[in-house]
Amino acid sequence: MSTSATEAKRPRIVIIGAGFGGLTAAQSLAKAPVDVTIVDRHNYHLFQPLLYQVATAGLAPSDIASPVRSILRQQKNATVMLAEVAGVDLVRREVLAEDRRIGFDKLIVATGARHAYFGHDDWSRYAPGLKQIDDATYLRRRILLTFEKAETEVDEAERRRLLNFVVVGGGPTGVEMAGAIAELAKRALAADFRAIDPRLAHVVLVEAGPRLLPTFDPALSEAARRALERLGAAVRLGSAVTGCDAGGVALGSERIEARTIIWAAGVMASRAAQWLGVTPDRNARVRVSPDLTVPGHPDVFVIGDTAVVPGPDGNPLPGVAPVAKQQGAYVAARIIADLQGRALPPFHYRDFGSLATVGRKYAVVQMGRLRLTGFIAWLLWCTAHIYFLIGFRNRLSVAMNWVWNYLTFQRGTRLITGISGSRMDEIAEAAAPTAKSDMRGAA
């Protein structure tokens, strides 16, 4: 039998998504007798948990992202394809990606999540979330520009509005984002301006539930709240957002005027359920079998934020990197076992704990029965996040940046890019209603 004939019979594994789940699955299949095609709409793998540091000028985008082709360049059985996936043809066993049809023998869907505005998608225009590098660089531009505009603003009321920041959502992303903005204003930018005092910036973290970090121990949630307040951030618990526009947010009958609103209140899975023709859960996730396959389709796996998988306590596993990585490794092992005629037990998640940071030297850590707060917890948080970064260069760069920032309070990435001058349409739109209202009052 010829070599080409042998290769033609190699199973074709298609992976949609180059996040932690998809990339781990691809790498775990490196020595398997299969051909792997990984398809993603971006050419890079992104470490989303550190996006907030890009948004607050602590890290550069290249510190938390690596080209997928570079990561897989030594893997001979892997092919990378940059394309936007539009659907899946389960009958013909093909992935529809722009003008291509990619045939598969086994399919792994690891397409992640998008922002959820709980039926108020129009709010996305005024309260951007944080899921991609473009989101982070936009928010960095927005945050830094508000300080620049406040520096030259002659109206004191408008200056206060510019220096108000509202973060919606008290999960890890919201807590970390609020702490980073407060620290940016009160320490990193404190000596950079003349007409304004950045330390007077007002950061408000709004959470509809009774406490921050609801998946953590209540004592850790309270510790995080106190740490935020020590940084000068205001925490509003039990306060659901009922309205959102270019000029601020409404909390019932109360309104907070702010020129910058950041959404960290919820996520919704990608459109994979529609592609696969299955009924999703309320967060658009695909309900999978214990072996992570789609019921009725034993050759289609769904992992990461796209799948809903019950944990030992019956609650869905969280959408975090360790879950996606373990699922990716399991699916790869399952595919190899199928080729060898072996059976594997159902997927079991090993929980290594939860971590969240508040500012530059304080974190909360929950690992089994272990509960840590403060600087030691922050060191553990740093170590864990650097470990999960892909590529030695990224790990070294992030570690060096963090040490430099810690010692000097300097931020090497405080760049406003993508515009020239001080005009930003979103901020101009926010200010327009106020100006019109003032004119009506004068008349």
C-alpha positions, 0 to 999 in steps of 0.5 A, a space after each residue: 500500500 502506498 504512503 499516500 493511500 495510508 495518509 488518505 485513510 487517516 481520521 480527519 479531526 477538525 477543531 473549531 476554536 483555538 482557545 484553551 480547550 481547542 488548543 489543548 486538544 490539538 496538542 494532545 493529538 500531536 503523536 496520534 495517527 490523525 490529521 488535525 485542522 484547527 479553525 479560528 476567526 483569529 490567528 492568535 491564542 488569547 489568555 482572556 483572564 489577563 485582558 483586563 490588564 491590557 484594558 488598564 494599560 498594565 500589559 501589551 496585547 502581545 504579552 497575553 497572545 501568541 500566533 496559533 501557527 507559531 504554537 503548532 509549528 512543530 506539530 506535523 499533523 496539524 493545519 491551521 486555518 484562519 476563517 469565520 465558521 458559519 455552520 456545521 453540516 452534520 449529514 455531510 460531516 463538514 464545517 462551513 467556513 466562509 467559502 470552504 467546506 472542511 470535511 471531518 471524521 470527528 469534530 471538536 467545538 470549542 468556540 467559547 462565549 460572548 457577552 450576555 446583556 440579559 435581553 438588553 442587547 442594545 446596552 452593548 453599544 454603551 457598555 462594552 465587555 471584555 472578550 477579545 484583544 480588540 475589546 481590551 485595546 478599545 477600553 484602554 483607549 476609552 479609559 485613558 482618553 477620559 483622563 485626557 479630556 478631563 484635563 482640558 474640560 472647563 465644566 466641573 460637572 462634566 469633568 466629574 462625569 468623565 472621571 466616573 467609571 462604572 463596572 457592571 458585574 461582581 464576578 472575577 472579571 468585574 472585581 479585577 477590572 474595578 481594582 485595576 482602574 482604581 489603582 491606575 487612577 490613584 497610583 499609576 496616573 497620580 503624578 501625570 496630570 496638572 489640571 486634574 487629580 486622577 486620584 479623584 476618579 470614582 470607580 463604582 462596581 455594581 452587582 445585582 447579587 448579595 455579594 461579590 465573587 458568588 462562587 467563592 467562600 463568603 469570607 473571601 467575597 467579603 475580603 475582596 469587597 473590603 480590598 476594593 474599598 481600600 483602593 477607593 472603589 465603591 461597591 454596590 451590592 443588590 443593585 441591578 442595572 435597569 437602564 444603560 445609555 451613553 451617559 450612565 446607568 440606572 439602578 432603579 430610581 437612581 442614576 449614576 452619570 459616567 462616561 465609561 461603563 464596562 460590562 462584566 455581568 454575564 456571558 453567553 455561549 457561541 452559536 454552536 447550538 444553532 450550528 448543531 441543531 440542538 436545544 441550548 440551555 438558557 446561556 446558549 450552551 450545548 448540553 453534552 453527554 458525560 463523554 462530552 459528545 453531543 447526544 446522538 452524534 458520538 463523533 461530535 464533541 463540545 467543550 469549554 464555555 460552549 458546553 454545559 457540564 455538571 460538576 460534582 455538586 450538580 452545578 455547571 462547571 465554571 467557564 475557566 481555563 482549567 476546565 477547558 484544558 482538562 476537557 480538551 485533553 480528555 477529548 483527545 484521549 477519547 479519540 485516541 482510545 477510540 482508534 485503539 478500540 479502548 473505552 474511557 470513563 466519563 469526563 471528570 473535572 479535577 478542581 484546582 481552586 479559584 483565584 481573583 486579584 484586587 489590585 497589584 498586591 492583593 488576591 483571594 484564593 480558594 483551593 479545597 479547604 485552603 483559603 488565602 488572602 493578601 500578598 501571599 495569595 497574590 503571589 500564588 495568583 501571579 504564578 498560576 496565571 504565568 503558568 497558563 500563558 502559552 510560550 516562554 517569551 510571554 511568561 517571561 515578558 509578563 513576569 518582568 512587566 509585573 515586577 517593574 510595575 510593582 516596584 515603580 508604578 509605571 505602565 509602559 503601555 499607556 498608549 492611546 491608539 486608533 485615533 488622533 487628537 482627543 475626540 472620541 465619538 462615544 464620549 462626544 455622544 455621552 456629553 451631548 444629552 447633558 449639553 442639551 439639557 443645560 441649554 434647555 435649563 438656561 432658556 
